[in-house]
Amino acid sequence: MDFAFDARTEELRAKLLAFMDEHVYPAEETAREQRAALASPWDTPAIVEDLKAEARRQGLWNLFLPDAEHGAGLTNLQYAPLAEITGRSPQLAPTALNCAAPDTGNMEVLAQFGNEAQRKQWLEPLLAGEIRSAFAMTEPEVASSDATNIETHIAREGDEYVINGRKWYISGAMNPLCQIFIVMGKTDPDGADPRRQQSMVLVPRDTPGVEVKRAMQVYGYEDHWHGGHAEVLFHDVRVPVGNLIGEEGGGFGIAQARLGPGRIHHCMRLIGMAERAIELMCRRAVTRTAFGKPLARQGVVQEWIADARVAVEQLRLLVLKTAWLMDTVGNKGAHTEIQSIKIATPRTVVDILDKAVQLHGAGGVSQDFPLAELWAGARTLRLADGPDEVHQRSLARRELKKYL
């Protein structure tokens, strides 16, 4: 087996690694200082726009989108090591490259399922990094891990859809640049097939009846970098029927198509977060002394670092295999592997980050190191895009089916 990256991937990796060293890492502290001085914590620090301009100038833009018409035309296997690099600075790098969730998934939906007018109005400014977007699916009143439970109602009245519902943890919605919501709700709540009851519609943020009520915290963080995770109310919101994405009853299928790439993108970035944690552990271990010798010579610290390296190498190989399968046999053919990485990667990276926090002592839970915030983000991904248990349930059923 050949594990080497192809020439284009190597070229982009070299450019991206240099971009991170020369622009992203030096901007981290500046971005924090600028954010602290903003009138609203949800506004974008000026240096982020500078990073976006530089990334676009260098051709490091929209790398996630395999459609060469709209994106870089990379395969999943080519994009995987690039997304990993951006995961080392998840607050800045994905946004700088216009490769940040939830915009990536929303752009994929519009590119694959949107009509010409929808792509012109919303996809083009998203591709240009001029606006942001949100995906409104999760609801507080039902177990949203089962998307058939969604209760938001989308009723057709003449040439309009009328939307009523309550959503929460709608990522990016607090950012004033978030101009468009993709809303999932039921157009046929009494339909016989529970997977054909849902539809998706485009709802501009300024539509009457849309209320961005509050920012939801995530382990005490409000995630200003990614536009927060908002509670959003839709009260008699009216949009033209032309805002329907795809067909009525197609929402569940679109959601599944959206989640496949989204899940692997998260796992790619998580590996980068783990690499950052290992680097911080090693730097801390060689510069701190306890009980008469450097931490690097403490047996338990050596075990943590060794175990972390083994775990990351295992995860990377599984993620790369999954990316290759998605490219060669499609998302359905890679179903088992997509679920496997979604189970294994957040769980393992959380453990690595936990050890890194422990090694840093009080500093590990402070704002002086990125570890606590990285841990909160990684732990949240054990819920986002489907909780571990949902993937375990599906994966186990697939395995058991072989013996029934």
Buried (B, 14 or more C-beta within 10 A) or exposed (E): EEEEBEEEBEEBBEBBEEBBEEBBBEBBEBBBEBBEEEEEEBBBBEBBEBBBEBBBEBEBBBBBBBEEEBBBBBBBBBBBBBBBBBBBBBBBBBBBBBBBBBBBBBBBBBBEBBEEEBBEBBBEBBBEBEBBBBBBBBBEEBEBBEBBEBBBBBEEEEEBBBBBBBBBBBBBBBBBBBBBBBBBBBBBBEBEEBBBBBBBBBBBBEBEBBBBEBBBEBEEBBBBBBBBBBBBBBEEBBBEEEBBBBEBBBBBBBBEBBBBBBBBBBBBBBBBBBBBBBEBBBEBBEEBEEEEEEBBBBEEBEEBBEBBBEBBEEBBEBBBBBBBBBBEEEBEEBBEBBBBBBBBBBBBBBBBBBBBBBBBEEBBBEEEBBBBBBBBBBBBBBBBBBBBEBBBBBBEEEEEEEEE
